[in-house]
Amino acid sequence: MTPTADDFKEALNKLFNAARQQGKEYVDVLSGDLHRQVGSYPGRNHRMPICCSVMKHHMKDRDVVLDGPCSGQGASLKIRYYLNAK
């Protein structure tokens, strides 16, 4: 089954919740890892642009892109999400 934006949102929120339960201040998310967790990556029917779009959409003011491809959409996109609003 091909992942949807909602699948990526759900997986991202699970990562956030797990990190909060562990008392972490932030969590670093790599798009390739997130997509592998959701499924269909690597493969011909991957949805990396959707995965990266969801990740960027979830960014807040304090969050920062740590690394990524020139196109902004690839398996090396890495975002640090701060878990507690300040």
N, CA, C and O atoms as a CHARMM CRD file, in Angstrom:
* protein
*
  344
    1    1 MET  N      0.84300  -1.18500   0.00000 PROA 1      0.00000
    2    1 MET  CA     0.00000   0.00000   0.00000 PROA 1      0.00000
    3    1 MET  C      0.88700   1.24700   0.00000 PROA 1      0.00000
    4    1 MET  O      1.86700   1.32400   0.74100 PROA 1      0.00000
    5    2 THR  N      0.53900   2.19800  -0.82000 PROA 2      0.00000
    6    2 THR  CA     1.31500   3.41800  -0.96900 PROA 2      0.00000
    7    2 THR  C      1.01700   4.37800   0.18600 PROA 2      0.00000
    8    2 THR  O     -0.14700   4.65200   0.47900 PROA 2      0.00000
    9    3 PRO  N      2.06100   4.88600   0.84100 PROA 3      0.00000
   10    3 PRO  CA     1.84900   5.79800   1.96700 PROA 3      0.00000
   11    3 PRO  C      1.20500   7.11700   1.53700 PROA 3      0.00000
   12    3 PRO  O      1.43600   7.61400   0.43500 PROA 3      0.00000
   13    4 THR  N      0.40300   7.65900   2.42800 PROA 4      0.00000
   14    4 THR  CA    -0.24900   8.95000   2.19800 PROA 4      0.00000
   15    4 THR  C      0.35200   9.99300   3.13700 PROA 4      0.00000
   16    4 THR  O      1.13800   9.66500   4.02600 PROA 4      0.00000
   17    5 ALA  N     -0.01900  11.23200   2.93100 PROA 5      0.00000
   18    5 ALA  CA     0.43300  12.30400   3.82400 PROA 5      0.00000
   19    5 ALA  C      0.00300  12.00500   5.25700 PROA 5      0.00000
   20    5 ALA  O      0.75900  12.24800   6.19800 PROA 5      0.00000
   21    6 ASP  N     -1.19100  11.48500   5.42000 PROA 6      0.00000
   22    6 ASP  CA    -1.67100  11.15200   6.76800 PROA 6      0.00000
   23    6 ASP  C     -0.81400  10.07700   7.42800 PROA 6      0.00000
   24    6 ASP  O     -0.60900  10.11000   8.64100 PROA 6      0.00000
   25    7 ASP  N     -0.31600   9.13200   6.64800 PROA 7      0.00000
   26    7 ASP  CA     0.57300   8.10000   7.19600 PROA 7      0.00000
   27    7 ASP  C      1.86400   8.72600   7.72700 PROA 7      0.00000
   28    7 ASP  O      2.35100   8.35500   8.79500 PROA 7      0.00000
   29    8 PHE  N      2.40600   9.67300   6.97500 PROA 8      0.00000
   30    8 PHE  CA     3.62700  10.34800   7.41800 PROA 8      0.00000
   31    8 PHE  C      3.36200  11.21700   8.64900 PROA 8      0.00000
   32    8 PHE  O      4.18300  11.26700   9.56500 PROA 8      0.00000
   33    9 LYS  N      2.21700  11.89900   8.66800 PROA 9      0.00000
   34    9 LYS  CA     1.85300  12.72000   9.83100 PROA 9      0.00000
   35    9 LYS  C      1.74000  11.85000  11.08100 PROA 9      0.00000
   36    9 LYS  O      2.24300  12.21100  12.14500 PROA 9      0.00000
   37   10 GLU  N      1.08400  10.72100  10.94700 PROA 10     0.00000
   38   10 GLU  CA     0.90000   9.82200  12.08600 PROA 10     0.00000
   39   10 GLU  C      2.23900   9.31100  12.60400 PROA 10     0.00000
   40   10 GLU  O      2.46600   9.28700  13.81400 PROA 10     0.00000
   41   11 ALA  N      3.11900   8.90600  11.70900 PROA 11     0.00000
   42   11 ALA  CA     4.43600   8.40200  12.10900 PROA 11     0.00000
   43   11 ALA  C      5.26200   9.50300  12.77300 PROA 11     0.00000
   44   11 ALA  O      5.96300   9.25000  13.75300 PROA 11     0.00000
   45   12 LEU  N      5.18200  10.71100  12.24700 PROA 12     0.00000
   46   12 LEU  CA     5.91500  11.84100  12.82100 PROA 12     0.00000
   47   12 LEU  C      5.40500  12.15300  14.22200 PROA 12     0.00000
   48   12 LEU  O      6.19900  12.37700  15.13600 PROA 12     0.00000
   49   13 ASN  N      4.09800  12.17000  14.39600 PROA 13     0.00000
   50   13 ASN  CA     3.52700  12.42100  15.72000 PROA 13     0.00000
   51   13 ASN  C      3.89200  11.33200  16.71900 PROA 13     0.00000
   52   13 ASN  O      4.07500  11.62300  17.90100 PROA 13     0.00000
   53   14 LYS  N      4.00100  10.09400  16.27300 PROA 14     0.00000
   54   14 LYS  CA     4.44000   9.00400  17.15200 PROA 14     0.00000
   55   14 LYS  C      5.87400   9.24200  17.61100 PROA 14     0.00000
   56   14 LYS  O      6.20400   9.01400  18.77500 PROA 14     0.00000
   57   15 LEU  N      6.72300   9.70200  16.69700 PROA 15     0.00000
   58   15 LEU  CA     8.11100  10.01900  17.07200 PROA 15     0.00000
   59   15 LEU  C      8.14900  11.14000  18.09900 PROA 15     0.00000
   60   15 LEU  O      8.90000  11.06900  19.07200 PROA 15     0.00000
   61   16 PHE  N      7.34000  12.17700  17.88700 PROA 16     0.00000
   62   16 PHE  CA     7.27900  13.29400  18.83300 PROA 16     0.00000
   63   16 PHE  C      6.82600  12.81000  20.21300 PROA 16     0.00000
   64   16 PHE  O      7.43600  13.14700  21.22700 PROA 16     0.00000
   65   17 ASN  N      5.76400  12.03000  20.24000 PROA 17     0.00000
   66   17 ASN  CA     5.22400  11.54300  21.51600 PROA 17     0.00000
   67   17 ASN  C      6.21400  10.65200  22.25200 PROA 17     0.00000
   68   17 ASN  O      6.35300  10.76000  23.47000 PROA 17     0.00000
   69   18 ALA  N      6.90000   9.77700  21.53200 PROA 18     0.00000
   70   18 ALA  CA     7.89100   8.89200  22.15800 PROA 18     0.00000
   71   18 ALA  C      9.03600   9.71400  22.74900 PROA 18     0.00000
   72   18 ALA  O      9.50200   9.42900  23.85300 PROA 18     0.00000
   73   19 ALA  N      9.48600  10.72700  22.02000 PROA 19     0.00000
   74   19 ALA  CA    10.58300  11.57400  22.50800 PROA 19     0.00000
   75   19 ALA  C     10.14200  12.37400  23.73700 PROA 19     0.00000
   76   19 ALA  O     10.91400  12.53400  24.68300 PROA 19     0.00000
   77   20 ARG  N      8.90700  12.87300  23.72500 PROA 20     0.00000
   78   20 ARG  CA     8.39300  13.59600  24.90000 PROA 20     0.00000
   79   20 ARG  C      8.34300  12.68400  26.12300 PROA 20     0.00000
   80   20 ARG  O      8.72300  13.08900  27.22200 PROA 20     0.00000
   81   21 GLN  N      7.87600  11.46100  25.93000 PROA 21     0.00000
   82   21 GLN  CA     7.79700  10.51300  27.04500 PROA 21     0.00000
   83   21 GLN  C      9.17100  10.19600  27.61900 PROA 21     0.00000
   84   21 GLN  O      9.29900   9.86300  28.79700 PROA 21     0.00000
   85   22 GLN  N     10.18400  10.30000  26.79000 PROA 22     0.00000
   86   22 GLN  CA    11.55600  10.06000  27.24100 PROA 22     0.00000
   87   22 GLN  C     12.18300  11.32000  27.82400 PROA 22     0.00000
   88   22 GLN  O     13.33500  11.29600  28.25800 PROA 22     0.00000
   89   23 GLY  N     11.43500  12.42100  27.83800 PROA 23     0.00000
   90   23 GLY  CA    11.92500  13.66100  28.41400 PROA 23     0.00000
   91   23 GLY  C     12.89200  14.43500  27.53500 PROA 23     0.00000
   92   23 GLY  O     13.63700  15.28300  28.02500 PROA 23     0.00000
   93   24 LYS  N     12.88400  14.15100  26.24900 PROA 24     0.00000
   94   24 LYS  CA    13.80700  14.84200  25.34500 PROA 24     0.00000
   95   24 LYS  C     13.33200  16.25800  25.04700 PROA 24     0.00000
   96   24 LYS  O     12.13500  16.54200  25.01600 PROA 24     0.00000
   97   25 GLU  N     14.29900  17.12900  24.82900 PROA 25     0.00000
   98   25 GLU  CA    14.01900  18.52200  24.48100 PROA 25     0.00000
   99   25 GLU  C     13.68700  18.65300  22.99800 PROA 25     0.00000
  100   25 GLU  O     12.89100  19.50500  22.60300 PROA 25     0.00000
  101   26 TYR  N     14.30300  17.80200  22.18400 PROA 26     0.00000
  102   26 TYR  CA    14.09900  17.84800  20.74100 PROA 26     0.00000
  103   26 TYR  C     14.26300  16.45200  20.15800 PROA 26     0.00000
  104   26 TYR  O     14.75200  15.53700  20.82000 PROA 26     0.00000
  105   27 VAL  N     13.84700  16.30800  18.91800 PROA 27     0.00000
  106   27 VAL  CA    14.05700  15.05700  18.19000 PROA 27     0.00000
  107   27 VAL  C     14.50200  15.41800  16.77200 PROA 27     0.00000
  108   27 VAL  O     13.92900  16.30200  16.13500 PROA 27     0.00000
  109   28 ASP  N     15.52900  14.72100  16.29300 PROA 28     0.00000
  110   28 ASP  CA    16.00500  14.89300  14.92400 PROA 28     0.00000
  111   28 ASP  C     15.37000  13.80800  14.06700 PROA 28     0.00000
  112   28 ASP  O     15.42700  12.62400  14.40100 PROA 28     0.00000
  113   29 VAL  N     14.76800  14.22400  12.96400 PROA 29     0.00000
  114   29 VAL  CA    14.08600  13.27700  12.07800 PROA 29     0.00000
  115   29 VAL  C     14.72000  13.34000  10.69500 PROA 29     0.00000
  116   29 VAL  O     14.84000  14.40800  10.09400 PROA 29     0.00000
  117   30 LEU  N     15.11900  12.18200  10.20800 PROA 30     0.00000
  118   30 LEU  CA    15.68600  12.04100   8.87000 PROA 30     0.00000
  119   30 LEU  C     14.59100  11.48800   7.95700 PROA 30     0.00000
  120   30 LEU  O     13.98000  10.46400   8.26400 PROA 30     0.00000
  121   31 SER  N     14.34800  12.15900   6.85100 PROA 31     0.00000
  122   31 SER  CA    13.24100  11.77500   5.97300 PROA 31     0.00000
  123   31 SER  C     13.35800  10.34000   5.47800 PROA 31     0.00000
  124   31 SER  O     12.35000   9.63900   5.38600 PROA 31     0.00000
  125   32 GLY  N     14.56000   9.89200   5.16100 PROA 32     0.00000
  126   32 GLY  CA    14.73900   8.51000   4.71000 PROA 32     0.00000
  127   32 GLY  C     14.31000   7.51100   5.76900 PROA 32     0.00000
  128   32 GLY  O     13.69300   6.49300   5.45500 PROA 32     0.00000
  129   33 ASP  N     14.63700   7.79900   7.02700 PROA 33     0.00000
  130   33 ASP  CA    14.24700   6.90900   8.12600 PROA 33     0.00000
  131   33 ASP  C     12.73800   6.92600   8.34000 PROA 33     0.00000
  132   33 ASP  O     12.12200   5.88200   8.55800 PROA 33     0.00000
  133   34 LEU  N     12.15000   8.11000   8.27800 PROA 34     0.00000
  134   34 LEU  CA    10.70400   8.22300   8.45300 PROA 34     0.00000
  135   34 LEU  C      9.97500   7.45700   7.35500 PROA 34     0.00000
  136   34 LEU  O      9.01500   6.73600   7.62500 PROA 34     0.00000
  137   35 HSD  N     10.43000   7.61600   6.12600 PROA 35     0.00000
  138   35 HSD  CA     9.77800   6.93500   5.00700 PROA 35     0.00000
  139   35 HSD  C      9.94700   5.41900   5.13200 PROA 35     0.00000
  140   35 HSD  O      9.00500   4.67500   4.85700 PROA 35     0.00000
  141   36 ARG  N     11.11700   4.95300   5.53600 PROA 36     0.00000
  142   36 ARG  CA    11.31200   3.50900   5.73300 PROA 36     0.00000
  143   36 ARG  C     10.35600   2.96700   6.79200 PROA 36     0.00000
  144   36 ARG  O      9.81800   1.86900   6.65500 PROA 36     0.00000
  145   37 GLN  N     10.15600   3.74600   7.84200 PROA 37     0.00000
  146   37 GLN  CA     9.26100   3.34400   8.92200 PROA 37     0.00000
  147   37 GLN  C      7.82200   3.21100   8.40700 PROA 37     0.00000
  148   37 GLN  O      7.11100   2.27600   8.77400 PROA 37     0.00000
  149   38 VAL  N      7.40500   4.14000   7.56600 PROA 38     0.00000
  150   38 VAL  CA     6.04100   4.12600   7.02900 PROA 38     0.00000
  151   38 VAL  C      5.89600   3.04600   5.94900 PROA 38     0.00000
  152   38 VAL  O      4.84900   2.41000   5.83300 PROA 38     0.00000
  153   39 GLY  N      6.95500   2.84900   5.16700 PROA 39     0.00000
  154   39 GLY  CA     6.93700   1.81800   4.13500 PROA 39     0.00000
  155   39 GLY  C      7.12500   2.36300   2.73700 PROA 39     0.00000
  156   39 GLY  O      7.08800   3.57300   2.51300 PROA 39     0.00000
  157   40 SER  N      7.32800   1.44300   1.79100 PROA 40     0.00000
  158   40 SER  CA     7.48500   1.74000   0.35500 PROA 40     0.00000
  159   40 SER  C      8.73600   2.53600   0.02300 PROA 40     0.00000
  160   40 SER  O      8.79500   3.21200  -1.00400 PROA 40     0.00000
  161   41 TYR  N      9.72500   2.45600   0.88500 PROA 41     0.00000
  162   41 TYR  CA    10.99600   3.11900   0.58600 PROA 41     0.00000
  163   41 TYR  C     12.13100   2.23200   1.05700 PROA 41     0.00000
  164   41 TYR  O     12.08100   1.72100   2.17500 PROA 41     0.00000
  165   42 PRO  N     13.14700   2.03400   0.24200 PROA 42     0.00000
  166   42 PRO  CA    13.25800   2.53800  -1.12300 PROA 42     0.00000
  167   42 PRO  C     12.39600   1.70800  -2.08000 PROA 42     0.00000
  168   42 PRO  O     12.02500   0.57400  -1.77800 PROA 42     0.00000
  169   43 GLY  N     12.09900   2.27400  -3.19400 PROA 43     0.00000
  170   43 GLY  CA    11.31400   1.56900  -4.19400 PROA 43     0.00000
  171   43 GLY  C     10.82300   2.50500  -5.27200 PROA 43     0.00000
  172   43 GLY  O     10.93800   3.72500  -5.15300 PROA 43     0.00000
  173   44 ARG  N     10.27800   1.92800  -6.32100 PROA 44     0.00000
  174   44 ARG  CA     9.81000   2.73900  -7.44800 PROA 44     0.00000
  175   44 ARG  C      8.63400   3.63800  -7.06700 PROA 44     0.00000
  176   44 ARG  O      8.48200   4.73000  -7.61400 PROA 44     0.00000
  177   45 ASN  N      7.81600   3.18400  -6.14000 PROA 45     0.00000
  178   45 ASN  CA     6.61300   3.93100  -5.78100 PROA 45     0.00000
  179   45 ASN  C      6.77400   4.74000  -4.49700 PROA 45     0.00000
  180   45 ASN  O      5.80400   4.98200  -3.77900 PROA 45     0.00000
  181   46 HSD  N      8.01600   5.15800  -4.21700 PROA 46     0.00000
  182   46 HSD  CA     8.23900   5.92800  -2.99200 PROA 46     0.00000
  183   46 HSD  C      7.48800   7.25100  -3.05200 PROA 46     0.00000
  184   46 HSD  O      7.10600   7.71900  -4.12400 PROA 46     0.00000
  185   47 ARG  N      7.28800   7.83500  -1.89300 PROA 47     0.00000
  186   47 ARG  CA     6.57900   9.10700  -1.77100 PROA 47     0.00000
  187   47 ARG  C      7.43000  10.11900  -1.00200 PROA 47     0.00000
  188   47 ARG  O      6.93700  10.83000  -0.12700 PROA 47     0.00000
  189   48 MET  N      8.72300  10.16700  -1.34900 PROA 48     0.00000
  190   48 MET  CA     9.64800  11.05100  -0.64300 PROA 48     0.00000
  191   48 MET  C      9.22400  12.52200  -0.71700 PROA 48     0.00000
  192   48 MET  O      9.33000  13.21500   0.29500 PROA 48     0.00000
  193   49 PRO  N      8.74800  13.03600  -1.86000 PROA 49     0.00000
  194   49 PRO  CA     8.30900  14.43500  -1.86400 PROA 49     0.00000
  195   49 PRO  C      7.18500  14.70200  -0.85600 PROA 49     0.00000
  196   49 PRO  O      7.16200  15.75300  -0.21500 PROA 49     0.00000
  197   50 ILE  N      6.26100  13.75500  -0.71900 PROA 50     0.00000
  198   50 ILE  CA     5.16900  13.92000   0.24600 PROA 50     0.00000
  199   50 ILE  C      5.71800  13.85000   1.66500 PROA 50     0.00000
  200   50 ILE  O      5.32700  14.64400   2.52100 PROA 50     0.00000
  201   51 CYS  N      6.61500  12.91300   1.92000 PROA 51     0.00000
  202   51 CYS  CA     7.24300  12.77400   3.23900 PROA 51     0.00000
  203   51 CYS  C      7.93000  14.08500   3.63500 PROA 51     0.00000
  204   51 CYS  O      7.72900  14.57900   4.74500 PROA 51     0.00000
  205   52 CYS  N      8.73200  14.64400   2.74000 PROA 52     0.00000
  206   52 CYS  CA     9.46200  15.87700   3.02900 PROA 52     0.00000
  207   52 CYS  C      8.50900  17.05400   3.22000 PROA 52     0.00000
  208   52 CYS  O      8.73200  17.90600   4.08000 PROA 52     0.00000
  209   53 SER  N      7.46000  17.09600   2.42500 PROA 53     0.00000
  210   53 SER  CA     6.46800  18.16100   2.55200 PROA 53     0.00000
  211   53 SER  C      5.79500  18.12100   3.92000 PROA 53     0.00000
  212   53 SER  O      5.61500  19.15800   4.55800 PROA 53     0.00000
  213   54 VAL  N      5.42700  16.93800   4.36600 PROA 54     0.00000
  214   54 VAL  CA     4.80700  16.78000   5.68500 PROA 54     0.00000
  215   54 VAL  C      5.78400  17.21200   6.77600 PROA 54     0.00000
  216   54 VAL  O      5.40400  17.91000   7.71700 PROA 54     0.00000
  217   55 MET  N      7.03400  16.79700   6.64600 PROA 55     0.00000
  218   55 MET  CA     8.03400  17.16800   7.64600 PROA 55     0.00000
  219   55 MET  C      8.18600  18.68400   7.72600 PROA 55     0.00000
  220   55 MET  O      8.23500  19.24400   8.82100 PROA 55     0.00000
  221   56 LYS  N      8.26100  19.34500   6.58400 PROA 56     0.00000
  222   56 LYS  CA     8.42900  20.80500   6.56900 PROA 56     0.00000
  223   56 LYS  C      7.18200  21.50700   7.09900 PROA 56     0.00000
  224   56 LYS  O      7.27900  22.52700   7.78100 PROA 56     0.00000
  225   57 HSD  N      6.02700  20.96100   6.78500 PROA 57     0.00000
  226   57 HSD  CA     4.76700  21.55600   7.24700 PROA 57     0.00000
  227   57 HSD  C      4.65000  21.52400   8.77600 PROA 57     0.00000
  228   57 HSD  O      4.01100  22.39300   9.36900 PROA 57     0.00000
  229   58 HSD  N      5.26600  20.52400   9.40800 PROA 58     0.00000
  230   58 HSD  CA     5.20500  20.38800  10.86300 PROA 58     0.00000
  231   58 HSD  C      6.22100  21.26500  11.59400 PROA 58     0.00000
  232   58 HSD  O      6.25500  21.27500  12.82500 PROA 58     0.00000
  233   59 MET  N      7.04900  22.00200  10.84800 PROA 59     0.00000
  234   59 MET  CA     8.05400  22.84800  11.48700 PROA 59     0.00000
  235   59 MET  C      7.40600  24.05100  12.15500 PROA 59     0.00000
  236   59 MET  O      6.47100  24.65300  11.62700 PROA 59     0.00000
  237   60 LYS  N      7.92900  24.38300  13.32900 PROA 60     0.00000
  238   60 LYS  CA     7.51900  25.58800  14.05500 PROA 60     0.00000
  239   60 LYS  C      8.70400  26.55800  14.06000 PROA 60     0.00000
  240   60 LYS  O      9.75900  26.24500  13.50800 PROA 60     0.00000
  241   61 ASP  N      8.54300  27.70900  14.66700 PROA 61     0.00000
  242   61 ASP  CA     9.56000  28.75900  14.61300 PROA 61     0.00000
  243   61 ASP  C     10.94600  28.30700  15.07200 PROA 61     0.00000
  244   61 ASP  O     11.94700  28.66400  14.45200 PROA 61     0.00000
  245   62 ARG  N     11.01200  27.53200  16.13900 PROA 62     0.00000
  246   62 ARG  CA    12.31400  27.12000  16.68500 PROA 62     0.00000
  247   62 ARG  C     12.96000  25.97500  15.92100 PROA 62     0.00000
  248   62 ARG  O     14.17400  25.78500  16.00600 PROA 62     0.00000
  249   63 ASP  N     12.17300  25.21300  15.18000 PROA 63     0.00000
  250   63 ASP  CA    12.68900  24.04100  14.48400 PROA 63     0.00000
  251   63 ASP  C     13.65600  24.46800  13.37700 PROA 63     0.00000
  252   63 ASP  O     13.57500  25.57800  12.84900 PROA 63     0.00000
  253   64 VAL  N     14.56700  23.56000  13.04400 PROA 64     0.00000
  254   64 VAL  CA    15.60100  23.92800  12.07800 PROA 64     0.00000
  255   64 VAL  C     15.93000  22.73800  11.17200 PROA 64     0.00000
  256   64 VAL  O     15.95000  21.58400  11.60000 PROA 64     0.00000
  257   65 VAL  N     16.18800  23.07000   9.89900 PROA 65     0.00000
  258   65 VAL  CA    16.66300  22.06400   8.94900 PROA 65     0.00000
  259   65 VAL  C     18.16000  21.91200   9.19600 PROA 65     0.00000
  260   65 VAL  O     18.92000  22.86800   9.04300 PROA 65     0.00000
  261   66 LEU  N     18.57700  20.71300   9.57600 PROA 66     0.00000
  262   66 LEU  CA    19.98600  20.45000   9.86500 PROA 66     0.00000
  263   66 LEU  C     20.76700  20.05700   8.62200 PROA 66     0.00000
  264   66 LEU  O     21.95700  20.34900   8.50600 PROA 66     0.00000
  265   67 ASP  N     20.08300  19.38700   7.68800 PROA 67     0.00000
  266   67 ASP  CA    20.75300  18.90100   6.48600 PROA 67     0.00000
  267   67 ASP  C     19.68200  18.59900   5.45300 PROA 67     0.00000
  268   67 ASP  O     18.51000  18.41100   5.78100 PROA 67     0.00000
  269   68 GLY  N     20.10400  18.55700   4.21600 PROA 68     0.00000
  270   68 GLY  CA    19.16100  18.20200   3.17600 PROA 68     0.00000
  271   68 GLY  C     19.74000  18.39100   1.79500 PROA 68     0.00000
  272   68 GLY  O     20.75800  19.05900   1.61700 PROA 68     0.00000
  273   69 PRO  N     19.08300  17.79500   0.82200 PROA 69     0.00000
  274   69 PRO  CA    19.54200  17.93600  -0.56000 PROA 69     0.00000
  275   69 PRO  C     19.21600  19.33300  -1.09300 PROA 69     0.00000
  276   69 PRO  O     18.38700  20.04800  -0.53100 PROA 69     0.00000
  277   70 CYS  N     19.86800  19.69700  -2.16300 PROA 70     0.00000
  278   70 CYS  CA    19.64000  21.01600  -2.76700 PROA 70     0.00000
  279   70 CYS  C     18.17900  21.22400  -3.14500 PROA 70     0.00000
  280   70 CYS  O     17.65300  22.33100  -3.03100 PROA 70     0.00000
  281   71 SER  N     17.52900  20.15800  -3.59200 PROA 71     0.00000
  282   71 SER  CA    16.12700  20.27500  -4.01000 PROA 71     0.00000
  283   71 SER  C     15.19800  20.44200  -2.81500 PROA 71     0.00000
  284   71 SER  O     14.06000  20.88800  -2.96500 PROA 71     0.00000
  285   72 GLY  N     15.68600  20.08000  -1.62300 PROA 72     0.00000
  286   72 GLY  CA    14.86300  20.16300  -0.42800 PROA 72     0.00000
  287   72 GLY  C     13.98100  18.95100  -0.21900 PROA 72     0.00000
  288   72 GLY  O     13.29700  18.84300   0.79900 PROA 72     0.00000
  289   73 GLN  N     13.99300  18.03500  -1.18300 PROA 73     0.00000
  290   73 GLN  CA    13.15100  16.84900  -1.08600 PROA 73     0.00000
  291   73 GLN  C     13.96600  15.61000  -1.41600 PROA 73     0.00000
  292   73 GLN  O     14.17300  15.27400  -2.58200 PROA 73     0.00000
  293   74 GLY  N     14.42100  14.94300  -0.37400 PROA 74     0.00000
  294   74 GLY  CA    15.20700  13.73900  -0.56700 PROA 74     0.00000
  295   74 GLY  C     15.41900  13.03700   0.74900 PROA 74     0.00000
  296   74 GLY  O     15.04400  13.54100   1.80800 PROA 74     0.00000
  297   75 ALA  N     16.02300  11.87000   0.67500 PROA 75     0.00000
  298   75 ALA  CA    16.19900  11.01900   1.85000 PROA 75     0.00000
  299   75 ALA  C     17.13800  11.61300   2.89200 PROA 75     0.00000
  300   75 ALA  O     17.17600  11.13700   4.02600 PROA 75     0.00000
  301   76 SER  N     17.89300  12.64100   2.52900 PROA 76     0.00000
  302   76 SER  CA    18.84100  13.22500   3.48900 PROA 76     0.00000
  303   76 SER  C     18.29100  14.45100   4.22100 PROA 76     0.00000
  304   76 SER  O     19.02100  15.08800   4.97900 PROA 76     0.00000
  305   77 LEU  N     17.02400  14.78900   4.00700 PROA 77     0.00000
  306   77 LEU  CA    16.43300  15.91500   4.73200 PROA 77     0.00000
  307   77 LEU  C     16.38400  15.56800   6.21600 PROA 77     0.00000
  308   77 LEU  O     15.81000  14.55200   6.60800 PROA 77     0.00000
  309   78 LYS  N     16.98600  16.41600   7.02600 PROA 78     0.00000
  310   78 LYS  CA    17.03400  16.18400   8.47400 PROA 78     0.00000
  311   78 LYS  C     16.57000  17.44400   9.18500 PROA 78     0.00000
  312   78 LYS  O     17.12900  18.52500   8.99700 PROA 78     0.00000
  313   79 ILE  N     15.53800  17.28600  10.00600 PROA 79     0.00000
  314   79 ILE  CA    14.96300  18.42400  10.72200 PROA 79     0.00000
  315   79 ILE  C     15.00700  18.15800  12.21700 PROA 79     0.00000
  316   79 ILE  O     14.68600  17.06400  12.68100 PROA 79     0.00000
  317   80 ARG  N     15.41300  19.18500  12.96600 PROA 80     0.00000
  318   80 ARG  CA    15.37300  19.12700  14.42200 PROA 80     0.00000
  319   80 ARG  C     14.08900  19.82300  14.87500 PROA 80     0.00000
  320   80 ARG  O     13.88200  21.01400  14.64200 PROA 80     0.00000
  321   81 TYR  N     13.23400  19.03300  15.53200 PROA 81     0.00000
  322   81 TYR  CA    11.97400  19.54500  16.06400 PROA 81     0.00000
  323   81 TYR  C     12.11800  19.70400  17.57700 PROA 81     0.00000
  324   81 TYR  O     12.43000  18.74800  18.28700 PROA 81     0.00000
  325   82 TYR  N     11.88700  20.91700  18.05300 PROA 82     0.00000
  326   82 TYR  CA    11.89900  21.15800  19.49000 PROA 82     0.00000
  327   82 TYR  C     10.50900  20.81400  20.02800 PROA 82     0.00000
  328   82 TYR  O      9.49600  21.22900  19.46500 PROA 82     0.00000
  329   83 LEU  N     10.47300  20.06500  21.10300 PROA 83     0.00000
  330   83 LEU  CA     9.22200  19.48000  21.56800 PROA 83     0.00000
  331   83 LEU  C      8.44200  20.35000  22.53200 PROA 83     0.00000
  332   83 LEU  O      7.23100  20.17500  22.66700 PROA 83     0.00000
  333   84 ASN  N      9.08600  21.26700  23.19400 PROA 84     0.00000
  334   84 ASN  CA     8.39900  22.13100  24.15200 PROA 84     0.00000
  335   84 ASN  C      8.38400  23.54900  23.62700 PROA 84     0.00000
  336   84 ASN  O      9.43100  24.12000  23.32000 PROA 84     0.00000
  337   85 ALA  N      7.20000  24.11400  23.52500 PROA 85     0.00000
  338   85 ALA  CA     7.07800  25.48300  23.01500 PROA 85     0.00000
  339   85 ALA  C      7.68700  26.46200  24.01900 PROA 85     0.00000
  340   85 ALA  O      7.51500  26.32600  25.23000 PROA 85     0.00000
  341   86 LYS  N      8.38900  27.43300  23.49000 PROA 86     0.00000
  342   86 LYS  CA     8.98900  28.49700  24.31000 PROA 86     0.00000
  343   86 LYS  C      8.75800  29.81000  23.65000 PROA 86     0.00000
  344   86 LYS  O      9.17900  30.84400  24.16800 PROA 86     0.00000
